[in-house]
Amino acid sequence: MVGILIVSLLVQGNALLHHGYMGQDYAQHSNSILHAMQTSYWWLFEASNPPLLYWLGAFIHHVTLSANYEAVLSLILVILNLFALYAWFKLSQSMIRSPLIRIGALLTL
């Protein structure tokens, strides 16, 4: 289990270092984060994307005052993903009896 989390951290960390967060919709999300920083409304809806990501990005930009706020946002999402993988594994221990199937299910995530 620990090995899977370490490999996941290394793969996601490598993607973060090589700007893996800059996908095909990078410009749309960057503009939405900027819009979240400029609006005074508590409700923000950009296309079909939920506003929490944009609020978090705007908050990180406000706190860090850095142009690298998107990398910090990506790092936070990597850490949240690792916690989610661990929580899923703990939940699966009570639901999947076979350790091999449990590890296999975790590897598919």
QUILINRA-V459530 format. One line per field, one symbol per residue. ss: DSSP state (a for helix, b for strand, c for the rest). psi: psi as a letter, one per 40 degrees, with the letter a starting at -180 (. if undefined). A space follows every 50 residues. Layout:
# QUILINRA-V459530
ss = ???
psi = ???
This chain:
# QUILINRA-V459530
ss = caaaaaaaaaaaaaaaaccccccccaaaaaaaaaaaaacccccccbccbc caaaaaaaaaaaaaccccaaaaaaaaaaaaaaaaaaaaaaaaaaacccaa aaaaaaaac
psi = dddddddddddddddddffeegadfdddddddddddddieidhhhhbeii edddddddddddddfiefdddddddddddddddddddddddddedhdhdd ddddddde.
